[in-house]
Amino acid sequence: MPSYKLSYFKKQGRGELARLMFAAAGKEFEDERLEGETWLSFKPKTPYGQMPVLTVDGTMINQSGAISRYLAREFGLYGMTNIENTTCDIFLETINDVIQDMMKYYYAQDETKKAEAFKSVQDNTIPKFLKYITTILEGNGNTYLVGSEPTVADIAVFDILDRFIADPTTYPGLLNAYSAVQSLFERVKTVPNIKKYLDGRLSDG
Ligand SMILES: N[C@@H](CCC(=O)N[C@@H](CS)C(=O)NCC(=O)O)C(=O)O
């Protein structure tokens, strides 16, 4: 087996999907958490001055999307056919869109713009995303999003919903009207390897 090291900050952020994928696949990896000086001395050695970086037998892979696709291919978490691979990609890209909208809200300086961006996330982004997941689940027999086994798509959806649910003040009753999404969330959360990881996971921050 190759040696894997995932370098990222202590927070979940863009590193958590890879951590969840290692957990789901039951693969060992070095979970390197860098902050402050340790990050600043690593930064110039990274391919693009940012983390996450996955080092595989000495080769550094940057860009979280490239890392998750690499791991999905390595660990059989990418579906079986080109269409299934592409459906996984669609979810990764859709989640990026959701994150972009959330960033507009989190980083807005002006209070009016912040309130508008928040309303747009609540009224448009989240319902659109949850309805889309529901439609895909219904078309796939309400099990997983792609095929009959968990893929990177399910794990990535779990990861972002988990962040929303961890913030009940901002996203109250998030999944109340979306029972199929709630079931998917619980299904992924209770995959034995994922449950084991979550039970021992460090708090975010
Ligand atoms: N598109 C990149 C963005 C990476 C990125 O923005 N990394 C941030 C943390 S989430 C970072 O390294 N920030 C510290 C810095 O730029 O010095 C990815 O998805 O990996």
The ligand as a Gaussian input file, in Angstrom:
#p B3LYP/6-31G(d) Opt

LIG

0 1
 N       -8.710000      25.569000      -4.518000
 C       -7.896000      25.151000      -3.385000
 C       -7.996000      26.210000      -2.315000
 C       -7.066000      25.874000      -1.154000
 C       -7.174000      26.914000      -0.075000
 O       -7.819000      27.983000      -0.218000
 N       -6.515000      26.608000       1.045000
 C       -6.540000      27.505000       2.160000
 C       -7.183000      26.822000       3.383000
 S       -8.831000      26.275000       3.048000
 C       -5.116000      27.835000       2.547000
 O       -4.199000      27.051000       2.374000
 N       -4.945000      29.031000       3.124000
 C       -3.688000      29.474000       3.664000
 C       -2.872000      30.285000       2.704000
 O       -3.306000      30.505000       1.538000
 O       -1.811000      30.736000       3.129000
 C       -8.397000      23.775000      -2.877000
 O       -9.576000      23.465000      -3.065000
 O       -7.572000      23.020000      -2.344000

